[in-house]
Amino acid sequence: MCGCVTVCVLKLAVLLKYQRVLTALPVFPAIWRQFLLETEAWYLGLQEGPTKILAGESVSEYLGFVIDVIASDGAFAQDLWEQTWQITNRFCPKLLQGRNGEGAVLVEVQNAAL
């Protein structure tokens, strides 16, 4: 696994470990959005090829798990839930597959309209 993937996975691990503390902060939505935007920029900056495929699968798996944990704690307000899927769907659309929820449906409808 390349170093850039390790850094991204490490950020996810920190988010997961401290998610209860972070989600209680009033600035959590800004922290979360910034993390998603940085992850998107990192992923879109990777060169096409096997490394990008492997990196995408690894990060997608960890990101999906972190989203599930934070969502199960009820830490996503509706607008943050929708923003999460809008951003994530741009660089990791497979993460949306097989998931239910209003945010997921909203993103699918908005993308279909584009």
C-alpha positions in Angstrom: 0.0 0.0 0.0 1.5 3.3 -1.0 2.2 6.0 1.7 -0.6 8.3 0.5 -3.2 5.5 1.1 -1.7 4.9 4.6 -2.1 8.6 5.4 -5.7 8.6 4.3 -6.5 5.4 6.2 -4.7 6.9 9.3 -7.0 10.0 9.1 -10.0 7.6 8.9 -8.7 5.7 12.0 -8.3 9.0 13.9 -11.8 10.0 13.0 -13.2 6.7 14.1 -11.3 6.6 17.4 -12.3 10.1 18.4 -15.6 10.3 16.6 -17.7 10.7 19.7 -15.6 13.6 20.9 -15.5 15.2 17.4 -19.2 14.8 16.6 -20.0 16.6 19.8 -18.1 19.7 18.7 -20.1 22.4 17.0 -17.4 22.5 14.3 -17.8 18.8 13.4 -19.7 19.5 10.2 -16.8 21.7 8.9 -14.2 19.1 10.0 -16.1 16.3 8.2 -16.7 18.3 5.0 -13.0 19.3 4.9 -11.9 15.7 5.4 -14.2 14.5 2.5 -12.9 17.3 0.2 -9.3 16.5 1.0 -10.0 12.8 0.4 -11.6 13.6 -2.9 -8.7 15.8 -4.0 -6.2 13.1 -3.0 -8.1 10.4 -4.9 -8.7 12.4 -8.0 -5.0 13.3 -8.1 -3.9 9.7 -8.3 -2.5 8.4 -11.6 -4.8 5.9 -13.4 -3.8 2.3 -13.0 -3.6 -0.5 -10.5 -2.5 1.8 -7.6 -5.6 4.0 -8.1 -7.8 1.0 -8.1 -6.3 -0.5 -5.0 -6.3 2.9 -3.2 -9.9 3.4 -4.1 -11.0 0.1 -2.8 -9.0 0.4 0.4 -10.2 4.0 1.2 -13.7 3.2 0.1 -13.9 0.3 2.5 -12.6 2.3 5.5 -14.7 5.4 4.6 -17.8 3.3 4.3 -17.2 1.9 7.8 -16.6 5.3 9.3 -19.7 6.7 7.7 -21.7 3.8 9.1 -20.4 4.3 12.6 -21.0 8.0 12.7 -24.5 7.5 11.2 -25.4 4.9 13.7 -24.6 7.3 16.5 -27.0 9.8 14.9 -24.3 12.4 14.4 -25.3 13.3 10.9 -27.9 16.1 10.6 -29.9 15.7 7.4 -28.0 18.4 5.6 -24.6 16.9 6.6 -25.8 13.5 5.5 -26.8 14.8 2.1 -23.5 16.7 1.7 -21.6 13.5 2.7 -23.2 11.6 -0.2 -22.9 14.5 -2.7 -19.1 14.7 -2.1 -18.5 11.0 -1.7 -20.4 10.1 -4.8 -18.1 12.3 -6.9 -15.0 10.2 -6.2 -16.3 7.0 -4.7 -19.7 6.2 -6.3 -19.5 2.5 -5.5 -19.8 3.4 -1.9 -23.3 4.5 -2.5 -24.3 1.2 -4.0 -26.3 -1.1 -1.7 -27.0 1.6 0.8 -30.4 2.9 1.7 -31.3 6.3 3.2 -32.7 9.6 2.2 -29.2 11.0 1.5 -28.3 8.2 -0.8 -31.6 8.5 -2.7 -31.2 12.3 -3.0 -27.8 12.0 -4.6 -29.0 9.4 -7.1 -31.9 11.7 -8.1 -29.7 14.7 -8.4 -27.1 12.8 -10.5 -29.8 11.5 -12.8 -31.0 15.1 -13.4 -27.5 16.2 -14.5 
